[in-house]
Amino acid sequence: MREPVLRGAPRLKADVVAWASNSDGELVPWAVVEVKRGSIAPLAAVPTLNAFRENLGTADHYAVVNGDWYKADRALQALERVDGPTPPPHGADGIIRDADLAPPVGHRLGESAVERITEAYLLSLMSREALWDVRRRDVAALSRHRRWSEHASHPVIAEAVTGLLGARIEGDILDPFCGSGAFLWSVADRAAQGGTSVRLHGRDINEQAVEIARTVGDSAGVSVDIRVGNALMDDLLMVDAVVSAPPFGLRLYEPHQLLNGSTTVEMEPAAVDVALRHLKPEGRAVLHLMGSFTSRKSVGQYRAFLAENYRIAAVIGCPPGAVPGTNVASTLLVLDNAAPGKTFAGQAGEDWATQLLPGGALLEAAMAHIDGDLDPRP
Ligand SMILES: C[S@@+](CC[C@H](N)C(=O)[O-])C[C@H]1O[C@@H](n2cnc3c(N)ncnc32)[C@H](O)[C@@H]1O
């Protein structure tokens, strides 16, 4: 690769990096070449060669000065004239297992065609696990990207939503407003950790978001079915769990009929309704909604209907900061398709990002109520 930029060492620049297999069959940056012209000593290449060896553990180091090849000794203190590079001892048929060796995402957006081809080739040589790691990091970065934030939830919220599913990480799991799929990918990780089997289903009205989600889903290691569609109109599968963050504050063009017989032009009650309609008995929906869902007058009747007919297992308020690209407060709502019962009500403070991660006090307290049959906290 000419002048590659690698995720694990984005500031390192070398003229050429050649990849080869190490003794474990893993494809790694093996040789570095610095090219110089003019009246310059081969030793001038040593600082760059050294930086590569320290950061990436490269094995062979060369300077090419005015077309002549020089190979560095192991200590990188002397260079000896050679005819050309030494063939790698373990060949070059391995796969890349280290996600840090992928190009960083900023480099991938809008670079030259040659770089995009090189990058695609590099990614095609990665193990499924390494590629998954790369894609997961890319999705997390999207939530900080101005153009994409409306299609990508905050990574901590994705973790919290999955955490609130508790032991329900099994079977068919649907996100009807999946965006780039952050919630589904968090479910995939949790299923892999817990050894459960999941089939992930996603729907989004935005074709580019679906394309991103499909690309990520290809390396998820579980069954993933993501489609372009309108969650309010499409036929969706009956599932064991729903995870979702419908668009915030959207008004609908046409009234949507809710389960209580009334109609709404607000996206949020319509989205909650879609989730409930597709939940199997005892199934759970975990939704990230605008904070005002719990207090807005326009949703009052529908909230009362929910409380009378479903188990509102938890309502957790999140301060501004939890919704990328906005400054609004939000709510995590946990609904079980089960008989009504007590509700855990909590409010995350400034430290919401630690409170809501697995092991965080608020998430643990909520789970103790939701799945532990303990008395709800105030
Ligand atoms: C807040 S984003 C979801 C982000 C997602 N949780 C993630 O982390 O990637 C809401 C998504 O709903 C999609 N959307 C809007 N209206 C829709 C509809 N009627 N049906 C399906 N998706 C819709 C938007 O394109 C957007 O990607």
The ligand as an SDF file (V2000), in Angstrom:
LIG
                    3D

 27 29  0  0  0  0  0  0  0  0999 V2000
  -33.4320    8.0520   15.6390 C   0  0  0  0  0  0  0  0  0  0  0  0
  -33.2240    7.2130   14.1470 S   0  0  0  0  0  0  0  0  0  0  0  0
  -32.9030    5.5680   14.6700 C   0  0  0  0  0  0  0  0  0  0  0  0
  -31.4570    5.3530   15.0000 C   0  0  0  0  0  0  0  0  0  0  0  0
  -31.1390    3.9360   15.3770 C   0  0  0  0  0  0  0  0  0  0  0  0
  -31.6580    3.6260   16.6930 N   0  0  0  0  0  0  0  0  0  0  0  0
  -29.6330    3.7150   15.3290 C   0  0  0  0  0  0  0  0  0  0  0  0
  -29.0160    3.7750   16.3560 O   0  0  0  0  0  0  0  0  0  0  0  0
  -29.0750    3.5430   14.2560 O   0  0  0  0  0  0  0  0  0  0  0  0
  -34.8530    7.1220   13.5180 C   0  0  0  0  0  0  0  0  0  0  0  0
  -34.9260    6.4800   12.1440 C   0  0  0  0  0  0  0  0  0  0  0  0
  -36.2960    6.3440   11.7480 O   0  0  0  0  0  0  0  0  0  0  0  0
  -36.3390    6.4000   10.3320 C   0  0  0  0  0  0  0  0  0  0  0  0
  -37.7450    6.6200    9.9270 N   0  0  0  0  0  0  0  0  0  0  0  0
  -38.4660    7.7710    9.8710 C   0  0  0  0  0  0  0  0  0  0  0  0
  -39.7340    7.5200    9.5120 N   0  0  0  0  0  0  0  0  0  0  0  0
  -39.8310    6.1790    9.3200 C   0  0  0  0  0  0  0  0  0  0  0  0
  -40.8950    5.3010    8.9550 C   0  0  0  0  0  0  0  0  0  0  0  0
  -42.1290    5.7540    8.7090 N   0  0  0  0  0  0  0  0  0  0  0  0
  -40.6310    3.9740    8.8690 N   0  0  0  0  0  0  0  0  0  0  0  0
  -39.3910    3.4820    9.1110 C   0  0  0  0  0  0  0  0  0  0  0  0
  -38.3540    4.2800    9.4560 N   0  0  0  0  0  0  0  0  0  0  0  0
  -38.5640    5.5970    9.5750 C   0  0  0  0  0  0  0  0  0  0  0  0
  -35.3560    7.5100   10.0000 C   0  0  0  0  0  0  0  0  0  0  0  0
  -34.8830    7.3830    8.6750 O   0  0  0  0  0  0  0  0  0  0  0  0
  -34.2530    7.2810   11.0590 C   0  0  0  0  0  0  0  0  0  0  0  0
  -33.1910    6.5320   10.5240 O   0  0  0  0  0  0  0  0  0  0  0  0
  1  2  1  0
  2  3  1  0
  2 10  1  0
  3  4  1  0
  4  5  1  0
  5  6  1  0
  5  7  1  0
  7  8  2  0
  7  9  1  0
 10 11  1  0
 11 12  1  0
 11 26  1  0
 12 13  1  0
 13 14  1  0
 13 24  1  0
 14 15  1  0
 14 23  1  0
 15 16  2  0
 16 17  1  0
 17 18  1  0
 17 23  2  0
 18 19  1  0
 18 20  2  0
 20 21  1  0
 21 22  2  0
 22 23  1  0
 24 25  1  0
 24 26  1  0
 26 27  1  0
M  CHG  2   2   1   9  -1
M  END
$$$$
